[in-house]
Amino acid sequence: MQRHAITGPAFFAIGVLAALAALELLLRTLPVCKGNYGAEPDPRWPAHHLIANTSYTYSTGWDLEDVRHGRVNNLGYVAPFNFDEGSAGVFVVGDSFIENQMNDYPESLQGSLPALMRRRMPVLGFGTSGATIAHDLGVAALIRQHFHPTWGVVLLTHDNFIGGFAPKPGYFAWAATPSPGITLIPERRHSRLAEWFRDLSLMAYARSNLRADLSTLFADKSRPRPDSCTAATLSAADVELLRYVAAQFPVQFGLPPSRVILVFDANRNAIYDASAQRVAEQCPSRDALALKFLAGAAAQSGMNVIDLDSAFRAEHDKSGAHFDYLPVDGHWNALAHAIAAREVARTINDRTGAPD
């Protein structure tokens, strides 16, 4: 009987597979960032959300810092309690800052807000990583269909306007029509193979934990900051779209403008670094100009506008505090959430009992 010897390449392949299997087993014992998986398409709630009634682990960097564990509720949003259809209260909409996997739930804006309001009412957070202003509008409409909002709160962060021009499955995007509007990109179904791959700790570690480290490691730091730049401008179409947004947020929530609060994140780098402040003033981005225009249009329409720049600056000047996890993670820390919750509560308390 002829025997076939295992060749060198075969030995190498077997060794690599064995090493990967051992690494997978090791990572499964460690707090790798995983569990935040998109749910399958659901016609009752077609917007992107996580798999309902599951748990997740969050950590940052190759060394698994800032470990957090949390729950995804019955509707696929991060919260330690279920959202009962028909509930009334304060509804907070936004991107990954509101999804808030990087802090414990009581440290979030929506988690700390109830204790700050004079009139006690439920606060429900609908945060979705990667959400944009277009998506926020779509989610506000879904909230109106399934719940009874008393207040609508929307957090707007960096790139929330221009992000709406990049369609993603499960997300609302700016409609490609002559008139302003939003359109839902249908959520995609995940194959069994895709589900198996995303559940691998190796994949989760590479996708989530190493992403920030590699972007920091391979960032091009050799180029000096430009001495001059060309400031961006808003097109007529941008202005029309932003006016549409200012008019539509109260409509989509089903609320009078006085019951809608738009919260604008600060340029935190400009607070920490005077040179970044100069660049922001001399070379505003298209998104920064859009958010500034939206703030003015929203205030003109009767909505409540909170610009966190002054509140963050006051705290930074007093204590030197930072409001995020930079340089690894630019999301808000607990202090930033507490300041935002304080400002939102002040607005709600000031208007409690006031005529709309």
NUZA-220657 format. One record per residue (C-alpha): residue number from 1; residue in one letter; y, z negated, x negated. Coordinates in Angstrom, 3 decimals. Layout:
<atoms>
<NUM, A, <Y, Z, X>>
...
</atoms>
This chain:
<atoms>
<1, M, <0.000, 0.000, 0.000>>
<2, Q, <3.350, 1.023, -1.384>>
<3, R, <5.984, -1.688, -1.624>>
<4, H, <9.647, -0.864, -1.337>>
<5, A, <11.874, -2.863, -3.643>>
<6, I, <15.139, -4.189, -2.248>>
<7, T, <17.929, -2.359, -3.981>>
<8, G, <21.045, -3.889, -5.484>>
<9, P, <23.344, -2.743, -2.675>>
<10, A, <20.937, -4.194, -0.114>>
<11, F, <20.928, -7.526, -1.954>>
<12, F, <24.715, -7.435, -1.968>>
<13, A, <24.899, -6.675, 1.765>>
<14, I, <22.458, -9.462, 2.564>>
<15, G, <24.467, -11.854, 0.401>>
<16, V, <27.717, -10.915, 2.146>>
<17, L, <26.151, -11.381, 5.587>>
<18, A, <24.729, -14.745, 4.577>>
<19, A, <28.099, -15.870, 3.209>>
<20, L, <29.860, -14.759, 6.395>>
<21, A, <27.312, -16.569, 8.547>>
<22, A, <27.757, -19.748, 6.511>>
<23, L, <31.557, -19.435, 6.740>>
<24, E, <31.310, -18.918, 10.504>>
<25, L, <29.226, -22.073, 10.862>>
<26, L, <31.691, -24.016, 8.718>>
<27, L, <34.743, -22.792, 10.648>>
<28, R, <33.101, -23.753, 13.948>>
<29, T, <33.278, -27.374, 12.790>>
<30, L, <36.998, -27.096, 11.969>>
<31, P, <40.058, -26.932, 14.271>>
<32, V, <40.538, -23.170, 14.056>>
<33, C, <43.128, -21.757, 16.472>>
<34, K, <41.045, -20.373, 19.345>>
<35, G, <40.403, -20.510, 23.063>>
<36, N, <43.632, -18.798, 24.181>>
<37, Y, <41.907, -15.723, 25.559>>
<38, G, <43.238, -13.353, 28.196>>
<39, A, <41.459, -13.453, 31.539>>
<40, E, <39.887, -10.459, 33.238>>
<41, P, <42.060, -8.513, 35.733>>
<42, D, <42.782, -10.495, 38.888>>
<43, P, <44.460, -8.658, 41.801>>
<44, R, <45.754, -11.938, 43.264>>
<45, W, <47.615, -12.742, 40.032>>
<46, P, <47.822, -9.457, 38.126>>
<47, A, <50.117, -10.735, 35.357>>
<48, H, <48.470, -11.583, 32.053>>
<49, H, <47.144, -15.155, 31.964>>
<50, L, <44.482, -17.107, 30.116>>
<51, I, <40.918, -17.779, 31.248>>
<52, A, <41.157, -20.447, 33.931>>
<53, N, <39.705, -23.936, 33.568>>
<54, T, <39.110, -23.755, 29.831>>
<55, S, <40.372, -25.601, 26.764>>
<56, Y, <41.973, -24.397, 23.559>>
<57, T, <42.634, -25.533, 19.998>>
<58, Y, <45.845, -24.674, 18.193>>
<59, S, <46.514, -24.943, 14.463>>
<60, T, <48.688, -23.143, 11.938>>
<61, G, <48.123, -21.746, 8.474>>
<62, W, <45.095, -21.411, 6.270>>
<63, D, <44.872, -25.194, 5.967>>
<64, L, <44.824, -25.759, 9.751>>
<65, E, <48.001, -27.827, 10.108>>
<66, D, <49.590, -29.161, 13.307>>
<67, V, <46.305, -29.364, 15.203>>
<68, R, <46.656, -29.535, 18.987>>
<69, H, <44.157, -29.456, 21.828>>
<70, G, <44.980, -28.596, 25.408>>
<71, R, <43.799, -27.376, 28.778>>
<72, V, <44.225, -24.113, 30.635>>
<73, N, <44.456, -24.829, 34.357>>
<74, N, <43.118, -23.135, 37.484>>
<75, L, <45.708, -20.346, 37.384>>
<76, G, <45.320, -19.604, 33.677>>
<77, Y, <48.415, -21.406, 32.372>>
<78, V, <48.621, -24.238, 29.855>>
<79, A, <48.912, -27.495, 31.801>>
<80, P, <46.827, -30.680, 32.185>>
<81, F, <46.914, -30.281, 35.997>>
<82, N, <46.184, -27.521, 38.499>>
<83, F, <48.800, -25.465, 40.298>>
<84, D, <48.258, -25.734, 44.043>>
<85, E, <49.284, -22.660, 46.002>>
<86, G, <52.280, -23.304, 48.202>>
<87, S, <53.670, -26.051, 45.963>>
<88, A, <57.422, -26.546, 45.786>>
<89, G, <59.421, -27.672, 42.776>>
<90, V, <60.899, -26.425, 39.529>>
<91, F, <59.248, -23.322, 38.083>>
<92, V, <59.749, -22.651, 34.378>>
<93, V, <59.097, -19.128, 33.112>>
<94, G, <59.099, -17.814, 29.560>>
<95, D, <57.125, -16.695, 26.542>>
<96, S, <55.007, -18.616, 24.012>>
<97, F, <57.758, -21.249, 23.706>>
<98, I, <56.982, -22.274, 27.290>>
<99, E, <53.243, -21.711, 26.894>>
<100, N, <53.718, -24.323, 24.170>>
<101, Q, <50.316, -24.536, 22.529>>
<102, M, <51.917, -25.807, 19.324>>
<103, N, <53.032, -29.116, 20.906>>
<104, D, <51.382, -31.607, 23.229>>
<105, Y, <52.118, -30.948, 26.895>>
<106, P, <54.304, -34.070, 27.399>>
<107, E, <56.505, -32.783, 24.556>>
<108, S, <57.226, -29.470, 26.307>>
<109, L, <60.323, -28.652, 28.328>>
<110, Q, <58.303, -28.666, 31.543>>
<111, G, <56.344, -31.749, 30.503>>
<112, S, <59.393, -33.903, 29.776>>
<113, L, <61.673, -32.572, 32.536>>
<114, P, <60.285, -34.554, 35.529>>
<115, A, <61.260, -37.934, 34.080>>
<116, L, <64.834, -36.727, 33.480>>
<117, M, <65.608, -35.554, 37.002>>
<118, R, <67.191, -37.893, 39.543>>
<119, R, <65.224, -36.298, 42.336>>
<120, R, <61.544, -36.321, 41.441>>
<121, M, <59.743, -33.035, 42.043>>
<122, P, <56.871, -31.118, 40.426>>
<123, V, <57.622, -28.943, 37.411>>
<124, L, <55.274, -26.019, 36.805>>
<125, G, <55.359, -23.978, 33.604>>
<126, F, <54.417, -20.292, 33.570>>
<127, G, <54.617, -19.515, 29.872>>
<128, T, <52.894, -16.429, 28.488>>
<129, S, <52.753, -15.560, 24.805>>
<130, G, <54.440, -12.195, 24.313>>
<131, A, <56.400, -12.309, 27.568>>
<132, T, <59.709, -10.469, 27.828>>
<133, I, <62.578, -10.488, 30.321>>
<134, A, <60.813, -7.724, 32.261>>
<135, H, <57.660, -9.853, 32.439>>
<136, D, <59.658, -12.917, 33.474>>
<137, L, <61.061, -10.957, 36.419>>
<138, G, <57.574, -9.919, 37.493>>
<139, V, <56.224, -13.459, 37.219>>
<140, A, <59.193, -14.782, 39.210>>
<141, A, <58.191, -12.406, 42.014>>
<142, L, <54.582, -13.651, 41.898>>
<143, I, <55.832, -17.234, 42.042>>
<144, R, <57.855, -16.400, 45.138>>
<145, Q, <54.739, -14.913, 46.788>>
<146, H, <52.443, -17.869, 46.070>>
<147, F, <54.738, -20.903, 45.874>>
<148, H, <57.997, -22.307, 47.231>>
<149, P, <60.376, -22.676, 44.285>>
<150, T, <63.275, -25.080, 44.595>>
<151, W, <64.592, -24.145, 41.154>>
<152, G, <63.822, -21.290, 38.797>>
<153, V, <64.251, -21.824, 35.046>>
<154, V, <63.884, -18.967, 32.545>>
<155, L, <63.844, -19.437, 28.771>>
<156, L, <65.091, -16.411, 26.833>>
<157, T, <64.301, -16.111, 23.127>>
<158, H, <64.555, -13.584, 20.305>>
<159, D, <63.522, -9.988, 21.181>>
<160, N, <62.975, -10.808, 24.869>>
<161, F, <65.054, -7.802, 25.927>>
<162, I, <63.854, -5.083, 23.566>>
<163, G, <60.269, -6.308, 23.851>>
<164, G, <60.201, -5.024, 27.408>>
<165, F, <60.324, -1.427, 26.122>>
<166, A, <56.871, -1.824, 24.491>>
<167, P, <54.299, -1.750, 27.337>>
<168, K, <51.261, -4.032, 26.970>>
<169, P, <48.260, -4.402, 29.303>>
<170, G, <48.804, -7.220, 31.786>>
<171, Y, <52.552, -7.378, 31.212>>
<172, F, <55.522, -6.167, 33.199>>
<173, A, <57.706, -3.725, 31.251>>
<174, W, <60.909, -1.814, 31.853>>
<175, A, <60.155, 1.087, 34.169>>
<176, A, <60.643, 4.567, 32.722>>
<177, T, <62.697, 5.804, 35.668>>
<178, P, <66.293, 6.948, 36.091>>
<179, S, <67.153, 3.670, 37.844>>
<180, P, <66.510, 0.200, 36.381>>
<181, G, <63.299, -1.554, 37.323>>
<182, I, <60.062, -3.083, 36.084>>
<183, T, <56.485, -1.882, 36.224>>
<184, L, <53.197, -3.690, 35.663>>
<185, I, <50.855, -2.286, 33.015>>
<186, P, <47.357, -3.004, 34.429>>
<187, E, <45.350, -5.623, 32.589>>
<188, R, <42.384, -4.217, 30.672>>
<189, R, <38.802, -5.363, 31.083>>
<190, H, <37.087, -6.842, 28.041>>
<191, S, <33.641, -5.619, 27.054>>
<192, R, <30.875, -8.044, 26.246>>
<193, L, <31.133, -6.988, 22.601>>
<194, A, <34.881, -7.664, 22.542>>
<195, E, <34.324, -11.089, 24.111>>
<196, W, <31.664, -11.875, 21.480>>
<197, F, <33.947, -10.833, 18.629>>
<198, R, <36.943, -12.806, 19.868>>
<199, D, <34.796, -15.936, 20.151>>
<200, L, <33.876, -15.776, 16.466>>
<201, S, <35.694, -18.477, 14.530>>
<202, L, <36.054, -16.049, 11.623>>
<203, M, <37.949, -13.615, 13.827>>
<204, A, <40.100, -16.357, 15.304>>
<205, Y, <40.904, -17.757, 11.859>>
<206, A, <41.868, -14.341, 10.487>>
<207, R, <43.876, -13.365, 13.566>>
<208, S, <45.730, -16.610, 14.224>>
<209, N, <45.626, -18.934, 11.227>>
<210, L, <45.986, -16.413, 8.392>>
<211, R, <48.539, -14.209, 10.143>>
<212, A, <51.548, -16.375, 9.317>>
<213, D, <50.353, -17.086, 5.784>>
<214, L, <49.797, -13.422, 4.948>>
<215, S, <53.128, -12.346, 6.415>>
<216, T, <54.831, -15.008, 4.293>>
<217, L, <52.762, -14.229, 1.204>>
<218, F, <53.332, -10.474, 1.263>>
<219, A, <56.907, -10.482, 2.530>>
<220, D, <59.207, -8.429, 0.323>>
<221, K, <61.592, -10.975, -1.161>>
<222, S, <62.821, -8.635, -3.911>>
<223, R, <65.431, -6.852, -1.807>>
<224, P, <68.825, -8.543, -1.878>>
<225, R, <70.646, -9.170, 1.364>>
<226, P, <72.949, -6.267, 2.138>>
<227, D, <76.644, -6.773, 1.492>>
<228, S, <77.477, -4.629, 4.490>>
<229, C, <75.714, -3.430, 7.588>>
<230, T, <76.197, -1.438, 10.741>>
<231, A, <76.316, -3.567, 13.849>>
<232, A, <74.153, -2.476, 16.760>>
<233, T, <75.603, -1.429, 20.093>>
<234, L, <74.411, -1.464, 23.688>>
<235, S, <73.957, 1.858, 25.427>>
<236, A, <75.170, 2.522, 28.953>>
<237, A, <71.510, 2.372, 30.047>>
<238, D, <71.149, -1.057, 28.394>>
<239, V, <74.190, -2.362, 30.248>>
<240, E, <72.920, -1.022, 33.568>>
<241, L, <69.522, -2.609, 32.969>>
<242, L, <71.058, -5.972, 32.066>>
<243, R, <73.205, -5.948, 35.195>>
<244, Y, <70.033, -5.268, 37.157>>
<245, V, <68.396, -8.302, 35.526>>
<246, A, <71.337, -10.555, 36.386>>
<247, A, <71.149, -9.442, 40.010>>
<248, Q, <67.361, -9.612, 40.265>>
<249, F, <66.386, -13.038, 38.940>>
<250, P, <67.575, -14.870, 42.104>>
<251, V, <66.001, -12.166, 44.276>>
<252, Q, <62.627, -12.352, 42.554>>
<253, F, <62.528, -16.153, 42.714>>
<254, G, <63.732, -16.044, 46.337>>
<255, L, <66.532, -18.453, 45.475>>
<256, P, <70.333, -18.460, 45.616>>
<257, P, <71.887, -17.799, 42.188>>
<258, S, <73.009, -21.448, 41.969>>
<259, R, <69.332, -22.484, 41.872>>
<260, V, <68.446, -20.278, 38.898>>
<261, I, <68.962, -21.473, 35.320>>
<262, L, <68.856, -19.138, 32.327>>
<263, V, <68.313, -20.997, 29.050>>
<264, F, <69.168, -19.115, 25.846>>
<265, D, <67.601, -20.141, 22.555>>
<266, A, <69.957, -20.502, 19.598>>
<267, N, <69.861, -18.482, 16.411>>
<268, R, <68.379, -21.460, 14.583>>
<269, N, <68.429, -19.783, 11.162>>
<270, A, <72.199, -19.445, 11.538>>
<271, I, <72.417, -23.183, 12.180>>
<272, Y, <70.463, -24.004, 9.039>>
<273, D, <72.034, -21.377, 6.757>>
<274, A, <75.718, -20.372, 6.664>>
<275, S, <74.876, -16.967, 5.162>>
<276, A, <72.561, -16.231, 8.088>>
<277, Q, <75.435, -17.159, 10.386>>
<278, R, <77.689, -14.608, 8.687>>
<279, V, <75.045, -11.894, 9.008>>
<280, A, <74.564, -12.723, 12.693>>
<281, E, <78.300, -12.444, 13.313>>
<282, Q, <78.839, -9.270, 11.289>>
<283, C, <75.596, -7.463, 12.149>>
<284, P, <74.410, -8.515, 15.609>>
<285, S, <71.137, -6.926, 16.671>>
<286, R, <70.737, -4.950, 19.863>>
<287, D, <68.694, -7.793, 21.339>>
<288, A, <71.326, -10.398, 20.425>>
<289, L, <74.034, -8.289, 22.065>>
<290, A, <71.840, -7.831, 25.127>>
<291, L, <71.235, -11.549, 25.559>>
<292, K, <74.944, -12.277, 25.115>>
<293, F, <75.828, -9.691, 27.753>>
<294, L, <73.157, -11.057, 30.110>>
<295, A, <74.516, -14.594, 29.740>>
<296, G, <77.955, -13.421, 30.822>>
<297, A, <76.636, -11.320, 33.701>>
<298, A, <74.411, -14.165, 34.915>>
<299, A, <77.269, -16.672, 34.891>>
<300, Q, <79.446, -14.173, 36.757>>
<301, S, <76.750, -13.798, 39.420>>
<302, G, <76.645, -17.555, 40.022>>
<303, M, <73.563, -18.456, 37.997>>
<304, N, <73.564, -21.456, 35.668>>
<305, V, <73.631, -20.504, 31.986>>
<306, I, <72.637, -22.856, 29.166>>
<307, D, <73.291, -21.734, 25.593>>
<308, L, <71.411, -24.148, 23.357>>
<309, D, <73.448, -23.250, 20.277>>
<310, S, <76.023, -26.011, 20.764>>
<311, A, <73.411, -28.680, 21.581>>
<312, F, <71.261, -27.749, 18.582>>
<313, R, <74.279, -27.599, 16.267>>
<314, A, <75.469, -31.021, 17.373>>
<315, E, <72.071, -32.531, 16.633>>
<316, H, <71.776, -30.724, 13.303>>
<317, D, <75.254, -31.851, 12.233>>
<318, K, <74.397, -35.431, 13.163>>
<319, S, <70.912, -35.785, 11.713>>
<320, G, <70.144, -32.613, 9.740>>
<321, A, <67.193, -32.061, 12.060>>
<322, H, <65.347, -28.765, 12.398>>
<323, F, <64.046, -27.503, 15.715>>
<324, D, <60.934, -25.559, 14.733>>
<325, Y, <58.014, -25.410, 12.321>>
<326, L, <59.498, -22.881, 9.914>>
<327, P, <58.643, -21.347, 7.514>>
<328, V, <55.110, -21.188, 8.965>>
<329, D, <55.908, -21.144, 12.674>>
<330, G, <59.223, -20.388, 14.352>>
<331, H, <58.319, -22.020, 17.672>>
<332, W, <60.223, -25.056, 18.926>>
<333, N, <59.121, -28.524, 17.922>>
<334, A, <59.209, -31.537, 20.242>>
<335, L, <62.875, -32.269, 19.476>>
<336, A, <63.980, -28.791, 20.559>>
<337, H, <62.007, -29.075, 23.786>>
<338, A, <63.538, -32.490, 24.470>>
<339, I, <67.076, -31.144, 23.991>>
<340, A, <66.372, -28.150, 26.245>>
<341, A, <64.854, -30.412, 28.923>>
<342, R, <67.888, -32.680, 28.745>>
<343, E, <70.258, -29.752, 29.299>>
<344, V, <68.190, -28.364, 32.185>>
<345, A, <67.951, -31.806, 33.814>>
<346, R, <71.716, -32.250, 33.510>>
<347, T, <72.265, -28.970, 35.337>>
<348, I, <69.815, -29.843, 38.108>>
<349, N, <71.162, -33.373, 38.478>>
<350, D, <74.746, -32.138, 38.632>>
<351, R, <73.855, -29.725, 41.428>>
<352, T, <71.564, -32.057, 43.391>>
<353, G, <73.143, -32.452, 46.769>>
<354, A, <75.786, -29.824, 46.016>>
<355, P, <76.086, -26.932, 48.511>>
<356, D, <74.530, -23.653, 47.411>>
</atoms>
